Structure formats: C-alpha cells, structure tokens
Amino acid sequence: MKKLFAVLTSVVMALSLVGCGASQSSVNTLNFASELDIISLDSTMANDSLSFTAIHAFTDGLMITNKEGEVVEAIASSYEESDDHLTYTFHLRDAKWSNGDSVTANDFVFAWRRAIQKSGNYAYMFGTDGANIKNADALMAKQQEGKDLTDEDMKTLGVEAKDDKTLVVTLETPCSYFLSLMTFPCFYPVNENFVKEKGDKYGTSVDTVLSNGAYVLKSWDLGSKATFVKNEQYYDADKVKLEELNLLLVQDPKTAALNFDSGANDYAPINSELVDKYKNTSNYHQFSDGFLYYLQLNFENKDLANLNIRKALSYAINRQDFTDNVLKDGSKPATGFVPSELSKGPDGKDFREASGTYTDYNVEQAQKYLDQGLKELGKDSIQLRLLYGTDESPKDTLAEYLQNTFSKLKGLSIEMVATTKQDRIYNRQKNGDFDISVTAWAPDYADPTTYLNLLLENNSNNYGHYVSKEFNDLMDKAKKSVGDEQQRWNYLLQAEKVAMEDYAYIPVFEKGTAVLIADKVSGLYHQSVGVPETFHYVEIKSE
C-alpha cells in the first residue's frame, strides 16, 4: 500500500488560506457553494460527486483518506491482511449511529449485500471490476439472467460478521487497491433496521438518514441548502473544529461569486467568464479536480458505429483552444481515456506518459474522415443529437463549443439536446436515448481500471454499448495477472490502446477547477481520487 499512499498524497490538494473574502456567518460555520444538487443520500445508490461529498460528511466507512492523502482506519480500529492477500479481518471501534445504535459488522454485511441486490451503478465495484469480493460476480451474473437474488444467495458473498466488532472480507483474487476502495461510499455501512423501517424513502430526506460520521444532517431543502452540525458522538470528535457546515446548492458561478463578495459564501466555484476578474486576487485558487470530460457515443446509432465518423468528431476538436481560451481554469487537453497524475506503474512512470497520445486536432483530416464515413454509409449527410446538462457546468460550455466546432464539417449537422444532469444520466443515457452525450468521470480509486472498466461490455455505465472482444480479453488478462504487476500494467496499456484506436469514447479535457476561498478558512482539502471534498479538518479563524 505504500505506493498507493504516495499516489493519493500527490493528488490531495490543500487549499491555501490567504485572501480578503469574509463570510458574515458565525465563527464556526462554513458556507460551501456548489453548482450541483444532492441527488441521493443513500450510499448504495448515489452516483454523483456532490452526493458523495454530502454522504461522507455524515458517514464513515472502514477506512478514510486523511489530509496527508494516506488511507487510514476509520470505523475500523485495526485490520489484518492474510499472507495470500485474500482475506481482510477488520476490528471495529466503538462507534455510534445518531439514533444511539452501535455500528456493527452486520451494518457492513447488510449494506454490501443491499448494494448488489439493488443493482446500483456502483455495484460492479464489488466484483472483479473493483474489490473482487468472493462470489460478487456470480451473484451479479445471476441478476443479469433475470433471476432474483435470495437471502441464501446473498450469504455466499465474501463478507461475514464474525461478531458485532469483527468483519471478515474474502476476495477471489488479490486487489492491490482494496483498502483505498474501502473509503468509497458504496462500501459504507448502513443500519439494517433503520433502512427497513424507512423503505424506499431511505436517503431522501433529513428524517431518513443516520449519521456515524463527523457531522449530523440537520436540514435539507432540495435544490437549495443542506445543513450539517458537528456530531458530538463521533469517535474522532475532538479533531473536528467546525460546528456547522452549509452546502449551498445549485448556485451558478456568477451567483456564487456575488455571494462570496458579499460575505455569504466562504467557498465559491467560478467559471471561465469570471477567471480574469479574480485571478490576481489572493482568494483565487486553481487545482486539478480529477475529472475527465469526454463524449460518450451510442454505438447502436448506425452512423456512430462507423469508425471514420467517430474519427472525424475527435479530429475536429481543438482541445488546446478550449482549455486555454474558453475554460482558463487550469484544465488541460486529454490525450487518452486515463488522465494524467492518477497512477504510476511498477517502473514509476505515470500511466498517461507511458501510454502516449491518442488525440489530435486537424480539421482537414476530420473532413476527410467524415467524407469517407459518409461514403461507407451511402449518405450525403448525417444529423447527430448532442446531449448535455445545462445545470452541470462546464458541460454546457463544452456543448456550445462543440456545436460550433462540428458545424465546420460539411455533411454533419448537430441537434442540441439540453436537459438536466439527472435526466441526462438516469433517463436518457440509461435508456439509450442519445447519440453523443457530454459527460465526465472522476476516479473512484488510484488505478487505471477506474476508467478502463467503463468500457467493459457489461459495465452498468457503458451506456453507449461499446463492445470489443479484444479489449475485454486484455482487461480479463490484467485481472488474472496476480503477482506480476508489470504484466498487469502492460495489459492495461494495451487495453487503452485498443479502445482509443476504436474511438470508443472521445476524451476532451482533464478538468481544472477555479475557486474562491475566504481568508478565514483553513484545512479544507480537495482530493481528485474518491470522494472530492472532506470537511473533517476545516477550521475557521476568528476575525
């Protein structure tokens, strides 16, 4: 794990603390603005970064990433790993839920079984595309066959409560990043009796969640504000300095910046239109947020199933111009599907550097590819729908840029389909109702598979139904390369090469973030792997 710790440390960004912004709130309150909304507070079903951030504010899992970027014990007070790396035994500390119940090993067993039974978007992380927990793949395969999973079926999952304070996890094959995965929300515990009492309403309101973490959810107004207060029963409460946390929801960058200037916000994300205004102030900060923005293509569309059409789309995009002159927030052009600074191989070389460049900008070449593709399709022109969310900046900015970019190609017309993030993901993408979707992915753990797994035939996030036997075979070989990290790495490099030469997805840029932070705020950390923000270490200086 020492290698993993080093990787995580490199991506944790401590947001520095100088500037002139001043909040009007009480001394021990942080007002944190976001353009996004909280979609769900059910750790089993949540699928977006702000929901993960909110869930992590009031829930701890077995492990946590500290401010140094190290994966350390949280609800687990200690653990043992077997010599064959197939069994992890976690010993739980005395922690409480906010209703007074003790956090037990069964809370993890129930949560993990529930995650698979409910087929959430992150259920795959329990199988060989993630933690590789024993029998997880077999259980999910049974589901895919249309069969219901019984309680007896779920008992075969490799997670067992030996007693209230001892959790034993058994893997199919070793997973080098297993402990890092334990920091991710889908592996968090849930209280069985409470969940069964709340039923389908669990995770939908302030009255339908329990806390075992640093904060307790006090109030939640959808699309407006979520307020958390310090949890005095938290096992590590002495280290939590913040008394109140307000997540201010669905604030567009302009509004967030105005509120920051007035002192209503302590933290405000801004967009490219505001960078020039604030970039020379001490409140302005940039950091890499880990997201890869890309175009997901629907391979069931016959036009997009043509390789030359896909090549034309990719070659038409001037990524450098977009990041430098439109975003201006520290973003940089994507050169492949696995972003830079995510993970290093056994030789110490970054995956992106080792894999090379798979993107280029050449309008003349793009037109040639389009012409060839149209000839192969027997058409003079095609029309493609470009799907994007207007409430998830900068996807809207990218969509507008792409509309102008693609309009330069003769024989291609673009229909703009504007919607909300929730509709884009949970309705249109899920149901295949799109041609091109402007989307993004942040790494759940520090390994190339967190991206490459999205391209697997049976991955629940492969909405475009990309299928490549060669790619699938290489990924399978990587999984089976137990004990030979260099061979595994080579297979992953080959797998990305296959997918990128197929133009399976079209990478556009690696996201940078520009934010404003008040001078009184310290200890606010952003990490580009896993849960984006952690508020456990925030302090507010007296003014």
PATOR-599047 format. One record per residue (C-alpha): residue in one letter; x, y, z. Coordinates in steps of 0.2 Angstrom, whole numbers, padded with zeros to 4 digits, always signed. Example, Ala and Ser with C-alpha at 12.3 -4.5 7.8 and 13.67 -1.06 7.14 Angstrom:
BEGIN
A+0062-0022+0039
S+0068-0005+0036
***
This chain:
BEGIN
M+0000+0000+0000
K+0015+0012+0001
K+0014+0015-0017
L-0004+0019-0016
F-0002+0031-0002
A+0011+0040-0012
V-0001+0042-0027
L-0015+0048-0016
T-0004+0060-0007
S+0001+0068-0024
V-0017+0071-0029
V-0023+0078-0012
M-0024+0097-0014
A-0023+0108+0002
L-0032+0124-0002
S-0022+0138+0005
L-0029+0151+0016
V-0025+0169+0012
G-0036+0182+0005
C-0049+0195+0008
G-0066+0186+0007
A-0075+0187+0023
S-0091+0177+0027
Q-0105+0185+0038
S-0109+0168+0046
S-0104+0163+0064
V-0086+0160+0068
N-0088+0141+0067
T-0098+0139+0051
L-0093+0135+0033
N-0104+0141+0019
F-0099+0130+0004
A-0107+0134-0013
S-0109+0121-0027
E-0117+0122-0044
L-0123+0105-0042
D-0138+0097-0032
I-0138+0082-0020
I-0146+0068-0029
S-0147+0055-0016
L-0140+0052+0002
D-0142+0033+0000
S-0124+0027-0001
T-0129+0012-0010
M-0137+0021-0024
A-0128+0038-0025
N-0119+0041-0042
D-0113+0059-0042
S-0099+0069-0034
L-0109+0081-0023
S-0120+0067-0016
F-0103+0058-0012
T-0097+0073-0003
A-0113+0075+0007
I-0113+0057+0012
H-0095+0057+0018
A-0099+0072+0029
F-0110+0062+0040
T-0104+0044+0036
D-0088+0035+0039
G-0083+0018+0031
L-0070+0006+0037
M-0056+0017+0030
I-0053+0036+0027
T-0041+0046+0017
N-0033+0059+0029
K-0026+0076+0025
E-0009+0069+0020
G-0018+0058+0007
E-0015+0042+0017
V-0028+0028+0018
V-0030+0025+0037
E-0043+0017+0049
A-0060+0025+0052
I-0074+0014+0058
A-0061+0000+0058
S-0049+0002+0073
S-0037-0010+0065
Y-0036-0024+0052
E-0026-0039+0047
E-0022-0045+0029
S-0018-0063+0026
D-0002-0069+0018
D-0011-0073+0002
H-0019-0056+0002
L-0036-0064+0000
T-0043-0061+0017
Y-0045-0045+0027
T-0051-0045+0045
F-0057-0028+0052
H-0059-0025+0070
L-0072-0011+0073
R-0070+0003+0085
D-0084+0008+0097
A-0094+0020+0085
K-0112+0025+0086
W-0126+0029+0074
S-0135+0045+0078
N-0150+0036+0084
G-0139+0028+0098
D-0137+0011+0090
S-0119+0004+0089
V-0111+0002+0072
T-0108-0016+0070
A-0100-0028+0057
N-0118-0033+0051
D-0120-0015+0046
F-0107-0018+0033
V-0113-0035+0028
F-0131-0028+0025
A-0125-0013+0016
W-0114-0023+0004
R-0127-0036+0000
R-0140-0022-0002
A-0129-0014-0015
I-0128-0029-0026
Q-0147-0033-0024
K-0152-0016-0029
S-0140-0015-0044
G-0134+0002-0041
N-0122+0010-0053
Y-0108+0006-0042
A-0112-0012-0038
Y-0099-0018-0051
M-0086-0012-0039
F-0089-0027-0028
G-0084-0038-0042
T-0068-0041-0052
D-0070-0024-0059
G-0067-0017-0042
A-0064-0025-0025
N-0065-0043-0032
I-0075-0049-0017
K-0079-0068-0017
N-0095-0073-0027
A-0099-0055-0031
D-0098-0058-0050
A-0108-0074-0049
L-0122-0065-0040
M-0122-0051-0052
A-0122-0063-0067
K-0137-0072-0059
Q-0146-0055-0059
Q-0142-0051-0077
E-0150-0068-0081
G-0166-0060-0074
K-0166-0071-0058
D-0170-0064-0041
L-0156-0065-0028
T-0162-0074-0012
D-0156-0071+0006
E-0147-0088+0004
D-0139-0082-0012
M-0133-0067-0003
K-0125-0077+0011
T-0112-0083-0002
L-0105-0065-0004
G-0087-0065+0004
V-0092-0053+0018
E-0096-0060+0036
A-0099-0053+0053
K-0089-0065+0065
D-0097-0055+0079
D-0103-0037+0082
K-0085-0030+0081
T-0076-0041+0068
L-0079-0041+0049
V-0071-0053+0038
V-0069-0050+0019
T-0064-0063+0007
L-0058-0059-0011
E-0057-0070-0026
T-0040-0064-0031
P-0029-0051-0023
C-0034-0032-0026
S-0019-0020-0023
Y-0030-0005-0020
F-0043-0014-0009
L-0040-0003+0006
S-0042+0013-0005
L-0059+0006-0011
M-0065+0005+0007
T-0065+0024+0008
F-0078+0025-0006
P-0097+0027-0002
C-0104+0011-0009
F-0094+0002+0004
Y-0100+0012+0019
P-0111+0004+0032
V-0130+0006+0034
N-0141+0002+0049
E-0152-0013+0043
N-0167-0009+0055
F-0167+0009+0050
V-0166+0006+0032
K-0180-0007+0033
E-0191+0005+0043
K-0189+0019+0030
G-0191+0008+0015
D-0190+0017-0002
K-0189+0034+0007
Y-0172+0030+0014
G-0159+0043+0009
T-0172+0055+0003
S-0174+0067+0017
V-0167+0073+0034
D-0178+0061+0043
T-0172+0046+0033
V-0153+0046+0036
L-0142+0041+0051
S-0125+0048+0054
N-0110+0039+0061
G-0098+0052+0055
A-0091+0069+0058
Y-0107+0078+0056
V-0126+0075+0058
L-0138+0081+0044
K-0149+0095+0052
S-0159+0101+0037
W-0160+0098+0018
D-0170+0108+0006
L-0169+0101-0011
G-0160+0112-0024
S-0156+0125-0010
K-0147+0120+0005
A-0141+0106+0016
T-0135+0110+0034
F-0124+0099+0045
V-0119+0101+0063
K-0105+0093+0072
N-0108+0076+0078
E-0103+0076+0097
Q-0104+0057+0097
Y-0091+0055+0083
Y-0077+0044+0088
D-0065+0057+0082
A-0075+0072+0088
D-0060+0081+0096
K-0052+0084+0079
V-0067+0091+0071
K-0067+0110+0074
L-0081+0115+0063
E-0098+0117+0072
E-0109+0119+0056
L-0107+0116+0038
N-0119+0123+0025
L-0119+0115+0007
L-0127+0129-0003
L-0134+0120-0018
V-0137+0124-0037
Q-0128+0141-0036
D-0122+0146-0053
P-0104+0153-0054
K-0110+0171-0056
T-0122+0170-0041
A-0109+0160-0030
A-0096+0174-0034
L-0108+0188-0030
N-0112+0179-0013
F-0094+0177-0010
D-0091+0195-0012
S-0105+0200-0001
G-0098+0188+0013
A-0112+0175+0011
N-0101+0161+0004
D-0084+0156+0011
Y-0081+0145-0004
A-0087+0148-0022
P-0083+0138-0038
I-0081+0150-0053
N-0081+0148-0072
S-0071+0154-0086
E-0081+0170-0088
L-0075+0175-0070
V-0057+0169-0070
D-0050+0186-0077
K-0059+0196-0064
Y-0052+0186-0049
K-0036+0178-0055
N-0025+0191-0047
T-0033+0191-0030
S-0027+0181-0016
N-0044+0172-0014
Y-0042+0164-0031
H-0035+0146-0032
Q-0034+0133-0045
F-0032+0114-0043
S-0035+0098-0053
D-0051+0090-0049
G-0048+0073-0057
F-0062+0073-0069
L-0060+0068-0087
Y-0073+0076-0098
Y-0077+0065-0114
L-0090+0061-0127
Q-0099+0045-0124
L-0105+0038-0141
N-0120+0027-0144
F-0114+0013-0154
E-0132+0007-0158
N-0133+0023-0169
K-0128+0016-0186
D-0119+0032-0191
L-0108+0032-0175
A-0105+0014-0177
N-0094+0019-0192
L-0076+0021-0186
N-0072+0036-0198
I-0087+0046-0192
R-0080+0044-0174
K-0063+0049-0180
A-0070+0064-0188
L-0078+0070-0172
S-0062+0068-0162
Y-0050+0076-0175
A-0062+0091-0176
I-0060+0097-0158
N-0047+0110-0154
R-0044+0104-0136
Q-0030+0116-0133
D-0040+0131-0138
F-0055+0126-0127
T-0045+0124-0112
D-0033+0139-0114
N-0045+0152-0121
V-0063+0146-0115
L-0061+0137-0099
K-0045+0146-0092
D-0046+0137-0076
G-0031+0126-0076
S-0039+0112-0087
K-0028+0104-0100
P-0032+0094-0116
A-0035+0075-0114
T-0023+0064-0123
G-0031+0047-0118
F-0045+0040-0108
V-0035+0038-0092
P-0030+0055-0086
S-0013+0060-0080
E-0007+0060-0062
L-0019+0046-0057
S-0007+0031-0056
K+0011+0026-0058
G+0017+0009-0065
P+0030-0003-0057
D+0043+0007-0066
G+0037+0024-0058
K+0031+0031-0074
D+0014+0039-0075
F+0001+0029-0085
R-0003+0043-0096
E+0015+0046-0100
A+0018+0028-0103
S+0003+0025-0114
G+0005+0040-0126
T-0006+0052-0135
Y-0022+0047-0144
T-0030+0063-0148
D-0026+0076-0162
Y-0033+0092-0170
N-0034+0093-0189
V-0050+0100-0197
E-0044+0095-0214
Q-0041+0077-0208
A-0058+0077-0199
Q-0067+0082-0215
K-0058+0068-0225
Y-0063+0055-0211
L-0081+0062-0212
D-0082+0061-0231
Q-0075+0043-0230
G-0088+0038-0217
L-0102+0046-0227
K-0097+0036-0242
E-0096+0020-0232
L-0114+0024-0226
G-0120+0028-0243
K-0126+0046-0237
D-0123+0064-0241
S-0125+0070-0223
I-0130+0064-0206
Q-0138+0073-0191
L-0132+0068-0173
R-0140+0073-0156
L-0128+0081-0144
L-0135+0078-0126
Y-0129+0089-0111
G-0135+0096-0095
T-0137+0114-0093
D-0135+0113-0074
E-0118+0105-0074
S-0105+0117-0080
P-0094+0117-0090
K-0103+0103-0099
D-0115+0117-0106
T-0100+0127-0111
L-0092+0112-0120
A-0108+0108-0129
E-0109+0125-0136
Y-0091+0125-0141
L-0093+0108-0150
Q-0109+0114-0159
N-0098+0127-0167
T-0084+0115-0170
F-0094+0102-0178
S-0103+0114-0189
K-0087+0117-0198
L-0088+0099-0205
K-0098+0098-0222
G-0111+0084-0221
L-0113+0085-0202
S-0127+0094-0193
I-0129+0094-0174
E-0146+0094-0164
M-0143+0101-0147
V-0152+0092-0133
A-0152+0102-0117
T-0158+0094-0101
T-0154+0092-0083
K-0140+0081-0076
Q-0152+0070-0068
D-0162+0067-0084
R-0146+0065-0094
I-0139+0051-0083
Y-0155+0042-0076
N-0166+0044-0091
R-0159+0047-0107
Q-0142+0039-0106
K-0148+0024-0096
N-0162+0021-0109
G-0150+0024-0124
D-0159+0040-0129
F-0144+0049-0136
D-0132+0050-0150
I-0117+0059-0141
S-0118+0063-0123
V-0106+0076-0115
T-0101+0068-0099
A-0087+0066-0086
W-0079+0053-0074
A-0069+0056-0058
P-0058+0042-0052
D-0065+0031-0038
Y-0048+0024-0034
A-0030+0027-0039
D-0029+0014-0053
P-0032+0015-0072
T-0046+0002-0071
T-0057+0015-0063
Y-0058+0022-0081
L-0055+0007-0092
N-0069-0003-0083
L-0081+0009-0090
L-0078+0002-0107
L-0081-0016-0102
E-0096-0024-0111
N-0106-0027-0095
N-0102-0012-0085
S-0118-0003-0080
N-0110+0014-0085
N-0107+0008-0103
Y-0122+0017-0109
G-0116+0018-0127
H-0114-0001-0128
Y-0096-0002-0134
V-0091-0020-0136
S-0074-0026-0141
K-0068-0044-0138
E-0050-0038-0139
F-0052-0025-0126
N-0062-0037-0114
D-0049-0050-0116
L-0035-0039-0111
M-0044-0032-0096
D-0048-0050-0091
K-0029-0055-0093
A-0025-0039-0082
K-0036-0046-0068
K-0028-0063-0069
S-0010-0056-0068
V-0009-0059-0050
G+0008-0056-0043
D+0015-0049-0059
E+0012-0030-0058
Q+0022-0026-0073
Q+0012-0039-0084
R-0004-0032-0077
W+0001-0014-0081
N+0006-0019-0099
Y-0011-0027-0102
L-0019-0011-0096
L-0009+0000-0108
Q-0014-0012-0122
A-0032-0011-0117
E-0032+0008-0118
K-0024+0007-0135
V-0037-0004-0142
A-0051+0007-0135
M-0043+0023-0141
E-0039+0017-0158
D-0058+0011-0159
Y-0063+0029-0154
A-0074+0020-0141
Y-0076+0036-0131
I-0069+0053-0136
P-0058+0061-0122
V-0059+0080-0122
F-0050+0088-0107
E-0044+0085-0089
K-0053+0097-0078
G-0045+0110-0068
T-0056+0120-0055
A-0055+0138-0051
V-0062+0143-0034
L-0063+0157-0022
I-0059+0154-0003
A-0061+0166+0011
D-0046+0170+0021
K-0053+0164+0037
V-0054+0146+0031
S-0041+0133+0034
G-0040+0114+0032
L-0052+0112+0018
Y-0045+0098+0007
H-0049+0093-0011
Q-0044+0076-0017
S-0045+0070-0035
V-0047+0052-0031
G-0063+0045-0022
V-0074+0057-0013
P-0069+0075-0019
E-0071+0086-0003
T-0068+0082+0015
F-0073+0094+0029
H-0066+0084+0044
Y-0051+0096+0046
V-0059+0113+0042
E-0056+0127+0054
I-0062+0145+0054
K-0051+0158+0060
S-0058+0172+0071
E-0059+0189+0063
***
